[in-house]
Amino acid sequence: MIFNKTLLRVIALCSLGYFLTACASFNALFPTSGPSRSQVIDSSVSQTANDEPKIEIIDVTPLTAQNVLKAQKQNQFSEVFQAVKPNQNLVGPGDVLEVNIWEADPPILFGASSNASVAIQNSSTSKATTLPPQTVALDGTINVPFVGYIKVAGKNTEAIGNQITQSLRGKANFPQVLVRLTQNATSNITVVGNVNNSMLIPISPKQEKLLDAIAMAGGVKDPINKVTIQLARNGKTSTMPLETIIKSPKDNIPLAPGDVITSYFQPFSFTALGATSQNQEVQFEAQGISLVQALARVGGVQDLRADAKGVFIFRFEDPAAVSEKKTVTELVNGKIPVVYRVDLSDGAVFLTAQNFPIRDKDVLYVSNASTVELQKFLNILVSAIYPVVNAGAISKGY
């Protein structure tokens, strides 16, 4: 009996000693949803093999929120894209022109009996002849009878008409020429995506604006507060919520030839991980949401798990938002890695969090409290020692 008691005590002490030794490495032994608050902070101050700094931690303060909002406003269409010149209806290769030629009576070159034209009697003293449609060649020319090939690319229809008139003088009887653009193949914009009719839209001298093009395409299919508009021009791309464009007339910018407008339905989302009530990807409206709204949409943090001082937002940020951070290496795409830290134990932070925007592809992570890891350890410790103690009780005949 004495031997059994001694053996039980040795087993219990060895088990206790083993687990107490392992307390310093909880995450290595026990399941966890991610790094602890201290591990996230420690990784930010450590150095890489090349002595380059890793991701830095930035506390969410009123000044931080102000800088982020200011950088976000720089993505407005009115600031990203330069003002375009008024459309002068210039002709280019692929355009189709209609050439109408008038001659006074009696017509010399272009008469009503011409087989190559359709003559229209306009008055007793003049007749108009409409030539077959003229497609501008790749070299920018068209062929006009009795004139030959003339260069029209880069000119408007009025200048082309005057050019043909000058060439016909001395050949036709008081010629007058009117040129009309019937098919515009060079000054078009493209509207695609979540619109009722994806289409090519020719730009007229009116100089259509962004909302004009969306309206001509039949409008968007979904509510405007859930639609994002992307504008691509000359290799530069920017995105804005449609609702913001409607509310901000300056961002309803004039369009330029070659512009591509793409309408998206709810392209924005963030991912919630760690000690939140729901771990999932969450879509949000195009106009954006705040940090407070993001926390609410995942059910808040878990009371029994969350470290109130360990709420982090992982993001690839615009350098303008963290300009004071000179040590962070800028990425190839122009963004820098940033981790924002929020201390929810400070009641005042909820006011700041209402103005801190969540952005597309953000990762919202809430770390576990240190007591959670201790609880895991104690649970394993009890489950290991309890059978030993129970065996001792049985040996005593309890």
C-alpha positions as CSV (number, residue, x, y, z in Angstrom):
1,M,0.0,0.0,0.0
2,I,2.9,2.3,0.9
3,F,4.5,1.6,-2.5
4,N,1.3,2.4,-4.4
5,K,0.9,5.8,-2.6
6,T,4.5,6.7,-3.3
7,L,4.1,5.7,-7.0
8,L,1.0,7.8,-7.3
9,R,2.7,10.8,-5.8
10,V,5.7,10.5,-8.1
11,I,3.5,10.2,-11.2
12,A,1.4,13.3,-10.1
13,L,4.5,15.4,-9.4
14,C,6.2,14.4,-12.7
15,S,3.0,15.3,-14.6
16,L,2.8,18.6,-12.8
17,G,6.4,19.4,-13.3
18,Y,6.2,18.6,-17.1
19,F,3.2,20.9,-17.6
20,L,4.6,23.7,-15.5
21,T,7.8,23.6,-17.6
22,A,5.7,23.9,-20.7
23,C,3.8,27.1,-19.5
24,A,6.3,29.3,-21.4
25,S,5.2,27.9,-24.8
26,F,1.4,27.7,-24.7
27,N,1.0,28.3,-28.4
28,A,3.4,25.6,-29.3
29,L,1.4,23.0,-27.3
30,F,-2.2,24.1,-27.4
31,P,-4.6,24.8,-30.2
32,T,-5.0,28.5,-30.9
33,S,-6.8,30.8,-33.4
34,G,-3.7,32.8,-34.1
35,P,-0.9,34.8,-32.4
36,S,-1.3,36.4,-29.1
37,R,-1.1,40.2,-28.6
38,S,2.5,40.1,-27.5
39,Q,3.5,37.9,-30.4
40,V,2.0,40.3,-32.9
41,I,3.8,43.2,-31.3
42,D,7.1,41.3,-30.9
43,S,7.1,40.4,-34.6
44,S,6.7,44.0,-35.6
45,V,9.9,45.1,-33.9
46,S,12.1,42.1,-34.9
47,Q,14.5,42.3,-37.8
48,T,14.8,40.2,-40.9
49,A,17.9,38.4,-42.1
50,N,18.7,41.5,-44.2
51,D,18.1,43.9,-41.3
52,E,15.0,45.2,-42.9
53,P,12.2,46.1,-40.5
54,K,9.0,44.0,-40.4
55,I,5.5,45.3,-40.2
56,E,5.1,48.2,-37.8
57,I,2.2,48.6,-35.3
58,I,0.3,51.8,-35.4
59,D,-2.2,52.6,-32.6
60,V,-5.6,53.8,-33.8
61,T,-5.9,57.4,-32.5
62,P,-7.9,60.4,-33.7
63,L,-4.8,61.5,-35.7
64,T,-4.4,58.1,-37.3
65,A,-8.1,58.0,-38.3
66,Q,-7.7,61.5,-39.8
67,N,-4.7,60.5,-41.9
68,V,-6.4,57.4,-43.2
69,L,-9.5,59.3,-44.2
70,K,-7.4,62.0,-45.8
71,A,-5.5,59.4,-47.9
72,Q,-8.7,57.7,-48.9
73,K,-10.1,61.0,-50.3
74,Q,-7.1,61.2,-52.7
75,N,-8.6,58.3,-54.7
76,Q,-11.4,60.5,-56.0
77,F,-11.9,60.6,-59.7
78,S,-11.6,64.4,-59.8
79,E,-8.1,64.1,-58.3
80,V,-6.8,60.9,-59.9
81,F,-7.7,61.8,-63.5
82,Q,-6.6,65.1,-65.2
83,A,-9.2,67.2,-66.9
84,V,-9.7,66.2,-70.5
85,K,-9.8,68.6,-73.5
86,P,-13.3,69.2,-75.0
87,N,-14.1,66.7,-77.7
88,Q,-13.6,68.3,-81.1
89,N,-15.2,65.5,-83.0
90,L,-11.9,64.7,-84.7
91,V,-12.0,61.9,-87.3
92,G,-9.7,58.9,-87.2
93,P,-9.1,55.5,-89.0
94,G,-12.3,53.3,-89.0
95,D,-14.7,56.2,-88.8
96,V,-17.4,56.4,-91.5
97,L,-18.1,59.7,-93.2
98,E,-21.1,60.8,-95.3
99,V,-20.1,63.4,-97.9
100,N,-22.8,65.6,-99.5
101,I,-21.8,67.8,-102.4
102,W,-23.9,70.7,-103.8
103,E,-23.6,72.3,-107.2
104,A,-25.4,75.2,-108.7
105,D,-27.3,74.8,-111.9
106,P,-26.2,73.5,-114.3
107,P,-24.3,70.8,-112.4
108,I,-21.0,69.9,-114.1
109,L,-19.5,67.0,-112.1
110,F,-22.3,65.8,-109.8
111,G,-25.7,65.6,-111.6
112,A,-28.9,63.8,-110.9
113,S,-28.1,61.2,-113.5
114,S,-24.9,60.1,-111.8
115,N,-24.8,56.3,-111.2
116,A,-22.4,56.6,-108.4
117,S,-24.6,58.9,-106.3
118,V,-28.0,59.6,-105.0
119,A,-29.1,63.0,-106.0
120,I,-31.6,65.1,-104.0
121,Q,-33.4,68.0,-105.6
122,N,-33.1,70.8,-103.1
123,S,-34.1,73.9,-105.2
124,S,-34.4,75.0,-108.7
125,T,-30.8,76.3,-108.7
126,S,-28.8,73.6,-106.8
127,K,-28.7,69.9,-106.3
128,A,-27.0,67.8,-103.6
129,T,-25.3,64.5,-104.2
130,T,-24.6,62.0,-101.5
131,L,-21.5,59.9,-102.1
132,P,-21.3,56.3,-100.9
133,P,-20.2,56.0,-97.3
134,Q,-16.5,56.7,-96.9
135,T,-14.5,54.7,-94.3
136,V,-11.4,56.3,-93.2
137,A,-8.4,54.1,-94.1
138,L,-5.6,53.2,-91.8
139,D,-3.5,55.9,-93.3
140,G,-6.2,58.4,-92.4
141,T,-7.5,59.1,-96.0
142,I,-10.7,58.9,-98.0
143,N,-11.3,58.9,-101.7
144,V,-13.5,61.6,-103.2
145,P,-14.3,61.6,-107.0
146,F,-12.5,64.3,-109.0
147,V,-10.4,65.1,-105.9
148,G,-8.6,61.8,-105.1
149,Y,-7.2,60.6,-101.8
150,I,-7.2,63.3,-99.1
151,K,-6.0,63.2,-95.6
152,V,-8.8,63.5,-93.0
153,A,-7.5,61.9,-89.8
154,G,-7.1,64.4,-87.0
155,K,-9.6,66.9,-88.6
156,N,-13.2,67.6,-87.7
157,T,-16.0,67.3,-90.2
158,E,-16.2,71.1,-90.9
159,A,-12.5,71.2,-91.8
160,I,-12.8,68.2,-94.1
161,G,-15.8,69.8,-95.9
162,N,-13.8,73.0,-96.5
163,Q,-10.9,70.9,-97.8
164,I,-13.1,69.1,-100.3
165,T,-14.8,72.3,-101.4
166,Q,-11.4,74.0,-102.1
167,S,-10.3,71.0,-104.1
168,L,-13.5,71.0,-106.2
169,R,-13.3,74.7,-107.1
170,G,-12.6,75.2,-110.8
171,K,-14.0,71.7,-111.4
172,A,-17.6,71.9,-110.1
173,N,-20.1,74.7,-110.5
174,F,-19.9,76.7,-107.2
175,P,-19.4,73.6,-105.0
176,Q,-20.5,73.4,-101.4
177,V,-19.6,70.3,-99.3
178,L,-21.1,69.1,-96.0
179,V,-19.5,66.1,-94.2
180,R,-21.2,64.2,-91.5
181,L,-19.8,61.5,-89.2
182,T,-22.2,58.5,-89.3
183,Q,-20.1,55.9,-87.5
184,N,-17.7,56.9,-84.7
185,A,-15.1,54.2,-84.3
186,T,-12.3,56.2,-82.6
187,S,-13.9,58.4,-80.0
188,N,-15.7,55.7,-78.0
189,I,-16.0,54.7,-74.3
190,T,-16.8,51.2,-73.1
191,V,-19.3,50.5,-70.3
192,V,-19.3,46.9,-69.0
193,G,-20.1,45.0,-65.8
194,N,-23.2,45.3,-63.7
195,V,-25.2,47.5,-66.1
196,N,-28.3,46.6,-68.1
197,N,-26.6,47.0,-71.5
198,S,-22.8,46.7,-71.9
199,M,-22.0,48.8,-74.9
200,L,-19.7,51.1,-76.8
201,I,-20.8,54.8,-76.5
202,P,-19.5,57.4,-78.9
203,I,-18.4,60.7,-77.4
204,S,-20.2,63.7,-79.0
205,P,-19.1,67.3,-78.9
206,K,-21.4,67.6,-75.8
207,Q,-18.6,65.8,-73.9
208,E,-20.5,63.1,-72.1
209,K,-19.8,62.6,-68.4
210,L,-19.5,59.5,-66.3
211,L,-23.1,59.3,-65.1
212,D,-24.2,60.1,-68.7
213,A,-22.5,56.9,-69.9
214,I,-24.0,54.8,-67.1
215,A,-27.5,56.1,-68.0
216,M,-27.0,55.4,-71.7
217,A,-26.0,51.9,-70.8
218,G,-29.4,51.4,-69.1
219,G,-28.2,52.1,-65.5
220,V,-27.0,49.6,-63.0
221,K,-28.9,46.5,-62.0
222,D,-28.6,46.7,-58.3
223,P,-29.1,49.5,-55.6
224,I,-26.7,52.3,-56.1
225,N,-25.4,52.0,-52.5
226,K,-24.1,48.6,-53.3
227,V,-22.4,49.4,-56.6
228,T,-18.8,50.4,-57.2
229,I,-17.6,52.1,-60.4
230,Q,-14.1,51.6,-61.7
231,L,-12.7,54.0,-64.3
232,A,-9.6,53.0,-66.4
233,R,-7.8,55.6,-68.6
234,N,-4.4,55.5,-70.2
235,G,-3.2,52.7,-67.9
236,K,-4.4,54.3,-64.7
237,T,-7.3,52.8,-62.7
238,S,-9.3,54.1,-59.8
239,T,-12.5,53.0,-58.0
240,M,-15.3,54.9,-56.3
241,P,-18.7,54.0,-54.9
242,L,-21.5,55.1,-57.3
243,E,-23.4,56.7,-54.4
244,T,-20.4,58.9,-53.7
245,I,-20.1,59.9,-57.3
246,I,-23.8,60.9,-57.4
247,K,-23.4,63.0,-54.2
248,S,-20.2,64.6,-55.5
249,P,-20.7,66.4,-58.8
250,K,-17.0,67.1,-59.2
251,D,-16.3,63.4,-59.5
252,N,-18.8,63.0,-62.3
253,I,-15.9,63.9,-64.6
254,P,-16.0,64.3,-68.4
255,L,-15.0,61.2,-70.3
256,A,-12.2,60.8,-72.8
257,P,-11.9,58.5,-75.8
258,G,-10.8,55.0,-74.7
259,D,-12.2,55.2,-71.2
260,V,-13.4,51.9,-69.8
261,I,-16.2,52.1,-67.1
262,T,-16.8,48.9,-65.1
263,S,-19.7,48.5,-62.7
264,Y,-19.2,46.1,-59.8
265,F,-21.8,44.7,-57.3
266,Q,-20.3,44.7,-53.7
267,P,-16.7,44.0,-54.5
268,F,-15.6,45.1,-51.0
269,S,-15.1,42.6,-48.1
270,F,-13.0,42.1,-45.0
271,T,-12.1,38.9,-43.1
272,A,-12.7,38.5,-39.4
273,L,-10.5,36.0,-37.5
274,G,-9.6,35.1,-34.0
275,A,-11.7,35.7,-30.9
276,T,-14.7,37.2,-32.7
277,S,-18.2,35.7,-32.5
278,Q,-18.0,34.8,-36.2
279,N,-14.9,34.0,-38.3
280,Q,-15.8,34.7,-41.9
281,E,-15.4,37.0,-44.9
282,V,-17.9,39.8,-44.7
283,Q,-19.1,41.9,-47.6
284,F,-20.0,45.5,-47.1
285,E,-21.4,48.4,-49.0
286,A,-19.5,50.2,-51.6
287,Q,-19.5,53.5,-49.7
288,G,-17.6,51.7,-46.9
289,I,-18.1,51.0,-43.2
290,S,-16.3,52.0,-40.0
291,L,-14.4,49.8,-37.6
292,V,-17.4,49.9,-35.1
293,Q,-19.7,48.6,-37.8
294,A,-17.3,45.9,-38.8
295,L,-17.1,44.6,-35.3
296,A,-20.9,44.6,-35.0
297,R,-21.3,42.7,-38.2
298,V,-19.2,39.8,-36.8
299,G,-21.1,39.8,-33.6
300,G,-18.5,41.7,-31.6
301,V,-15.7,40.0,-29.7
302,Q,-16.1,37.0,-27.4
303,D,-16.2,37.9,-23.7
304,L,-14.6,34.6,-22.6
305,R,-11.8,34.7,-25.1
306,A,-10.9,38.1,-26.5
307,D,-8.0,40.3,-25.4
308,A,-9.6,43.8,-25.4
309,K,-6.2,45.3,-26.0
310,G,-5.4,42.9,-28.8
311,V,-7.6,44.0,-31.7
312,F,-5.7,44.4,-34.9
313,I,-6.4,45.4,-38.5
314,F,-3.9,44.0,-41.1
315,R,-3.8,46.1,-44.2
316,F,-1.7,47.1,-47.2
317,E,-1.9,50.9,-46.8
318,D,-1.4,53.9,-48.9
319,P,1.9,55.5,-47.9
320,A,0.2,58.9,-47.6
321,A,-1.8,57.5,-44.6
322,V,1.4,56.6,-42.7
323,S,3.8,59.2,-44.0
324,E,5.5,59.5,-40.6
325,K,6.6,55.8,-40.9
326,K,9.9,56.2,-42.8
327,T,11.3,52.8,-41.9
328,V,8.7,50.7,-43.7
329,T,9.8,49.3,-47.0
330,E,7.4,50.2,-49.8
331,L,6.0,47.4,-51.9
332,V,6.1,47.1,-55.7
333,N,2.4,47.9,-56.0
334,G,2.9,51.2,-54.1
335,K,1.4,49.9,-50.8
336,I,3.1,49.3,-47.5
337,P,2.1,46.6,-44.9
338,V,0.6,48.0,-41.7
339,V,-1.0,46.6,-38.6
340,Y,-3.3,49.0,-36.7
341,R,-3.9,48.2,-33.0
342,V,-7.1,49.0,-31.2
343,D,-7.4,49.1,-27.4
344,L,-11.1,48.3,-26.7
345,S,-10.5,48.6,-23.0
346,D,-10.3,52.4,-23.5
347,G,-13.9,53.6,-23.8
348,A,-12.8,56.7,-25.8
349,V,-11.5,54.5,-28.6
350,F,-15.1,53.8,-29.7
351,L,-15.5,57.4,-30.8
352,T,-12.3,57.1,-32.8
353,A,-13.4,53.8,-34.2
354,Q,-16.5,55.4,-35.7
355,N,-14.3,57.4,-38.0
356,F,-11.7,54.7,-38.8
357,P,-12.7,53.2,-42.2
358,I,-12.5,49.5,-43.0
359,R,-11.1,48.9,-46.5
360,D,-11.4,46.1,-49.0
361,K,-9.3,43.0,-48.2
362,D,-8.7,44.1,-44.6
363,V,-8.1,41.4,-42.0
364,L,-9.7,42.1,-38.6
365,Y,-8.0,39.9,-36.0
366,V,-8.8,39.7,-32.2
367,S,-6.2,37.8,-30.2
368,N,-7.0,35.5,-27.2
369,A,-6.5,36.8,-23.7
370,S,-3.6,35.2,-21.8
371,T,-6.0,33.7,-19.3
372,V,-7.5,31.6,-22.1
373,E,-4.2,29.9,-22.7
374,L,-3.8,29.4,-18.9
375,Q,-7.3,27.8,-18.9
376,K,-6.3,25.5,-21.7
377,F,-3.2,24.5,-19.6
378,L,-5.2,23.9,-16.5
379,N,-7.8,21.8,-18.4
380,I,-5.1,19.5,-19.8
381,L,-3.4,19.4,-16.4
382,V,-6.6,18.3,-14.7
383,S,-7.4,15.8,-17.4
384,A,-3.9,14.3,-16.9
385,I,-3.8,14.2,-13.1
386,Y,-7.4,13.2,-12.5
387,P,-7.0,9.6,-13.6
388,V,-4.0,9.2,-11.3
389,V,-5.8,10.7,-8.3
390,N,-8.8,8.6,-9.1
391,A,-6.7,5.4,-9.3
392,G,-5.3,6.3,-5.9
393,A,-8.8,6.7,-4.5
394,I,-9.8,3.3,-5.8
395,S,-6.7,1.7,-4.4
396,K,-7.7,3.0,-0.9
397,G,-11.1,1.4,-1.4
398,Y,-13.1,4.6,-1.7
